[in-house]
Amino acid sequence: MNKILITGNEACAEGAIRAGCRFYAGYPITPQNELIAYMSKRMEEVSGVFIQSESELAAINMVYGGAAAGMRAMTSSSSPGVSLMQEGLSYIAGSELPAVIVNVQRGGPGLGNIAPAQSDYFQATKGGGHGDYRMITLAPMNAQEMFDFTYEAFDLADKYRVPVNILSDGLIGQMMEPMEMNKKMKTISPDDKKWALRGCAGREPNVVKSFFIKDGVLEEWNEALQKKYAKISKREVRYEEYKTKGADIVFAAYGSMARICKAVCDSLREEGIKAGLFRPISLWPFPTKELKKLAKGKTNFLVVEMSAGQMVEDVRLAVLDDKRVHFYGRMGGGVPQETDIINVVKRLFKSKVKSKKSKV
């Protein structure tokens, strides 16, 4: 395997290229600019289409067109830029088009700042645009997963004809670390997508739309979409458990916070505190059943997020015992440190955890 030193943003872009992405439209915004810069070079090398659009609104609608033509299409942005894309995302979902959207989150609300955050969880998992639609949402925690998950995202998008979201943050996106180029280059022909708008010489024309004006037709369309989402919910759940067996405390965290919490688990174990980690990888579909199984014992949970508390709502719905689900978060670009989380554990659970050391 070829191992290289690369940023998470660049790893994401290379994963897209190797997955056969040949249409990219985007608009610069920190902290994802390494991604768009990388795509501007690599797309030319693989005979793809790169467009620096005049805005995020233009970018998502260009992706709509590229996807409708059968291309593996992608855009990327950061929090306020993705907010501008929400109408287009709803159109893409309503038209049953495959596309990949990358959000390298930054502090908000509003323009906020350029520091990492996780405050777009609701937007990504509950549907930030109008209507009853869903996006598969994958949350990488390092450069390797930025590469691997983006590569996989295009297959998932084509398999179900849905938009797939890579929910990252400025910490993962701009951090440089070793990564293995463990995926081969794919060649995907738009002509293989029989539903795509590729010209209709010698056949009936295809139609791609999300507008259904006759009574009852839109409801039927929505019912079909919901059946598809139910199928995705059963088949595409992804998660990771780390030292959860027999744990008195289990952290629930995703992305960069899961990475930090994994290190905290090791530190607490050295002090005799049985700590583990439950990491949702697919934020939608959320691993509710798997977390519910873990909650059958007397385990206490601490949800750690760079937000005011968004994923914590899904954790509480899974555990169904608010007394055992606690939350610690920082906002506006604040990043919890290992010592911060350890101190929270000692303060919250000092009477509930077993420690070999008297100071806990």
C-alpha positions in Angstrom: 0.0 0.0 0.0 1.2 3.5 -0.7 1.1 5.6 2.5 1.2 9.4 2.1 1.0 12.4 4.4 -2.2 14.3 3.5 -4.9 16.6 5.0 -8.4 15.2 5.6 -9.8 17.6 3.0 -7.4 16.3 0.4 -8.0 12.7 1.4 -11.7 13.3 0.9 -11.1 14.7 -2.6 -8.9 11.9 -3.6 -11.5 9.4 -2.4 -14.0 11.0 -4.6 -11.7 10.9 -7.7 -11.0 7.2 -7.2 -14.7 6.5 -6.7 -15.3 7.9 -10.3 -16.4 11.4 -9.4 -16.1 13.4 -12.7 -18.2 16.4 -11.9 -17.5 18.8 -9.1 -18.9 22.3 -8.5 -18.1 24.3 -5.4 -17.4 27.7 -3.9 -14.5 28.5 -1.6 -15.0 28.8 2.1 -12.7 28.0 5.0 -12.0 25.4 6.4 -12.6 23.3 3.3 -10.6 25.2 0.8 -7.9 22.5 0.5 -10.6 20.2 -0.9 -11.7 22.5 -3.6 -8.1 23.4 -4.5 -7.2 19.7 -4.8 -10.2 19.0 -7.0 -9.3 21.8 -9.3 -6.0 20.1 -10.1 -7.0 16.4 -10.0 -10.2 16.8 -12.1 -8.2 18.1 -15.0 -5.8 15.1 -14.7 -8.7 12.6 -14.9 -10.6 14.5 -17.7 -13.4 15.5 -15.3 -15.4 18.7 -14.9 -14.4 21.2 -12.3 -16.4 24.4 -11.8 -15.7 27.1 -9.3 -19.3 28.4 -9.1 -20.4 32.0 -8.4 -22.1 30.8 -5.2 -23.1 27.8 -3.1 -26.6 28.1 -4.5 -25.2 27.8 -8.0 -22.9 24.9 -7.0 -25.7 22.6 -5.7 -27.9 23.2 -8.7 -24.9 22.4 -11.0 -24.6 19.2 -9.0 -28.3 18.6 -9.6 -27.7 18.9 -13.4 -24.6 16.7 -13.4 -26.3 14.0 -11.3 -29.4 14.1 -13.6 -27.0 13.5 -16.6 -25.7 10.4 -14.9 -22.4 11.8 -13.7 -20.9 10.9 -10.3 -21.3 14.4 -8.9 -20.1 16.1 -5.8 -19.9 19.5 -4.0 -18.3 20.6 -0.7 -18.6 23.5 1.6 -18.7 24.5 5.2 -21.6 25.2 7.5 -23.1 28.6 6.2 -22.3 27.5 2.6 -24.2 24.2 3.2 -27.1 26.2 4.6 -27.4 28.0 1.3 -27.6 24.6 -0.5 -30.6 23.3 1.4 -33.2 24.0 -1.2 -31.1 22.3 -3.9 -30.6 19.3 -1.6 -34.3 18.9 -1.2 -34.7 19.0 -5.0 -32.0 16.4 -5.4 -33.6 14.1 -2.9 -37.1 14.7 -4.3 -35.9 13.9 -7.8 -34.2 10.7 -6.6 -30.7 11.7 -7.8 -27.4 10.4 -6.4 -24.9 13.0 -5.2 -22.3 13.5 -2.5 -22.2 16.6 -0.3 -19.3 17.2 2.0 -19.7 19.6 5.0 -16.4 20.5 6.8 -18.2 22.2 9.7 -17.2 25.5 11.3 -18.5 27.5 14.3 -21.9 29.0 14.1 -24.7 30.2 14.0 -24.4 32.9 11.3 -21.0 33.4 9.8 -19.5 32.4 13.2 -15.9 31.6 12.8 -13.5 29.2 11.0 -12.8 26.9 14.0 -14.2 23.3 14.0 -17.7 22.6 15.3 -20.3 19.9 15.2 -23.4 22.1 15.3 -24.8 21.0 11.9 -25.9 17.5 13.1 -29.6 18.4 13.0 -29.3 20.0 9.5 -27.6 16.8 8.2 -29.7 14.1 9.9 -33.1 15.6 10.1 -33.2 17.2 6.7 -32.3 20.9 6.5 -34.4 21.6 3.5 -38.2 21.4 3.0 -40.2 18.2 2.8 -39.9 14.6 4.1 -36.5 13.5 2.8 -33.4 11.9 4.3 -29.7 11.9 3.5 -27.3 9.1 4.4 -24.8 10.8 6.6 -21.3 9.4 7.4 -19.0 10.9 10.0 -15.3 10.2 9.5 -12.8 10.8 12.4 -9.5 10.9 10.5 -8.0 11.3 7.1 -8.1 7.6 6.3 -11.9 7.6 6.9 -12.3 10.8 4.9 -10.8 8.9 2.0 -12.6 5.6 2.6 -16.1 7.0 3.5 -16.1 9.4 0.5 -15.2 6.5 -1.8 -18.1 4.5 -0.4 -20.5 7.4 -0.4 -20.7 7.4 -4.2 -21.6 3.7 -4.3 -24.3 4.3 -1.6 -25.7 7.3 -3.6 -25.9 5.3 -6.8 -27.3 2.2 -5.0 -30.3 4.1 -3.5 -30.4 7.2 -5.7 -30.1 9.5 -2.7 -27.8 12.3 -1.6 -25.1 11.2 0.8 -23.5 13.6 3.2 -19.9 13.4 4.6 -20.1 15.3 7.9 -16.6 16.4 8.9 -15.2 19.4 10.7 -12.3 21.9 10.4 -10.2 19.8 12.8 -10.3 16.6 10.6 -10.3 18.5 7.4 -7.1 20.5 8.0 -5.2 18.1 10.1 -2.4 16.3 8.2 -1.7 12.6 8.9 -0.6 9.4 7.2 -3.1 7.7 4.9 -3.1 4.5 2.8 -4.2 4.8 -0.8 -6.2 1.6 -0.5 -8.8 2.1 -3.2 -8.5 1.4 -6.9 -9.6 3.9 -9.5 -13.2 3.3 -10.7 -14.5 4.1 -14.1 -18.3 4.8 -14.0 -20.1 5.3 -17.3 -23.1 7.7 -17.1 -24.6 5.7 -20.0 -25.1 2.7 -17.6 -27.7 4.7 -15.7 -30.8 3.9 -17.6 -32.8 6.7 -15.9 -30.3 9.5 -16.7 -30.9 12.3 -19.1 -28.4 11.3 -21.8 -30.5 12.0 -25.0 -33.5 10.0 -26.1 -32.7 9.0 -29.7 -34.5 5.8 -30.4 -36.3 5.6 -27.0 -38.9 7.3 -24.8 -37.4 10.3 -23.0 -36.5 10.0 -19.3 -37.9 12.5 -16.9 -36.2 13.8 -13.7 -38.4 16.0 -11.5 -39.8 16.6 -8.0 -42.9 18.5 -9.1 -46.2 16.5 -8.9 -49.2 18.7 -9.2 -52.1 16.2 -9.6 -54.0 15.2 -6.5 -52.5 12.3 -4.6 -49.5 11.8 -6.9 -47.0 13.6 -4.6 -48.2 11.6 -1.7 -47.6 8.4 -3.6 -44.2 9.6 -4.5 -43.5 10.4 -0.8 -44.7 7.0 0.3 -42.3 5.4 -2.2 -39.4 7.5 -0.8 -40.2 6.5 2.8 -40.1 2.9 1.8 -36.7 3.4 0.4 -35.5 5.2 3.6 -36.9 2.4 5.7 -34.8 -0.1 3.6 -31.7 2.1 4.1 -32.3 2.2 7.9 -32.2 -1.5 8.0 -29.2 -2.1 5.7 -26.8 0.8 6.1 -26.3 1.3 9.9 -22.6 1.8 10.8 -21.0 2.1 14.2 -18.0 1.2 16.3 -17.7 0.1 19.9 -14.4 0.5 21.9 -14.0 -1.2 25.2 -17.7 -1.1 26.0 -17.9 -4.6 27.5 -18.4 -4.2 31.2 -17.9 -0.5 31.0 -19.4 1.7 33.8 -19.2 4.8 31.6 -19.7 4.8 27.8 -18.9 7.9 25.8 -21.2 8.6 22.8 -19.4 10.7 20.3 -18.7 11.0 16.6 -16.1 12.4 14.3 -13.2 14.2 15.9 -14.9 14.0 19.4 -14.9 10.2 19.1 -11.2 10.3 18.4 -10.6 12.4 21.5 -12.9 10.2 23.7 -11.1 7.1 22.6 -7.9 8.5 24.1 -9.9 9.5 27.2 -11.1 5.9 27.6 -7.5 4.7 27.7 -6.5 7.3 30.3 -9.5 6.5 32.5 -8.8 2.8 32.3 -5.3 3.5 33.6 -6.9 5.0 36.7 -9.2 2.0 37.1 -12.3 3.6 35.7 -14.1 1.3 33.2 -14.8 3.6 30.3 -15.8 2.8 26.8 -16.9 4.5 23.6 -19.9 4.0 21.3 -19.2 5.8 18.0 -22.0 6.3 15.5 -20.4 6.2 12.0 -23.7 6.6 10.2 -25.4 9.5 11.8 -28.4 8.7 9.6 -29.4 6.0 9.8 -28.5 6.3 13.5 -27.6 3.0 15.2 -30.5 3.2 17.7 -31.0 -0.6 18.1 -27.3 -1.2 18.7 -27.1 1.6 21.3 -30.3 0.3 23.0 -28.7 -3.1 23.4 -25.7 -1.5 25.1 -28.1 0.4 27.5 -29.7 -2.8 28.8 -27.3 -2.8 31.7 -26.6 -0.1 34.3 -24.1 1.7 32.1 -24.0 5.5 32.3 -23.6 7.5 29.1 -21.7 10.8 28.5 -22.4 12.4 25.1 -19.6 14.7 24.0 -20.1 17.1 21.1 -18.8 20.4 19.8 -22.3 21.8 20.0 -25.0 22.7 22.5 -26.2 19.2 22.3 -27.8 17.7 19.1 -26.8 14.0 18.8 -27.6 13.7 22.5 -31.3 13.8 21.6 -30.9 10.6 19.5 -28.9 9.0 22.3 -31.6 9.7 24.8 -34.3 8.3 22.5 -32.2 5.1 22.2 -31.4 4.7 25.9 -34.8 5.8 27.1 -33.5 6.8 30.6 -32.5 10.4 30.8 -31.0 9.9 34.3 -28.2 7.8 32.7 -27.5 10.1 29.7 -25.4 13.1 30.4 -24.0 15.7 28.1 -20.8 17.8 27.8 -20.3 20.1 24.9 -18.5 23.3 23.8 -19.7 25.7 21.1 -18.5 28.3 18.7 -15.3 26.5 17.8 -14.4 25.4 21.3 -12.7 22.0 21.3 -13.0 19.8 24.4 -9.6 18.6 25.7 -8.9 15.2 27.2 -8.4 16.7 30.7 -11.8 18.6 30.4 -13.6 15.4 29.6 -11.8 13.4 32.4 -12.8 16.1 34.9 -16.4 16.0 33.8 -16.4 12.2 34.3 -15.0 12.5 37.8 -17.5 15.2 38.7 -20.6 13.5 37.3 -19.9 9.9 38.1 -17.7 9.9 41.3 -20.3 8.0 43.3 -21.2 5.6 40.4 -17.9 4.3 39.1 -15.5 1.8 40.5 -11.9 3.0 40.6 -8.7 1.4 41.9 -7.5 4.8 43.0 -8.9 6.7 46.0 -8.8 10.1 44.3 -11.8 9.4 42.1 
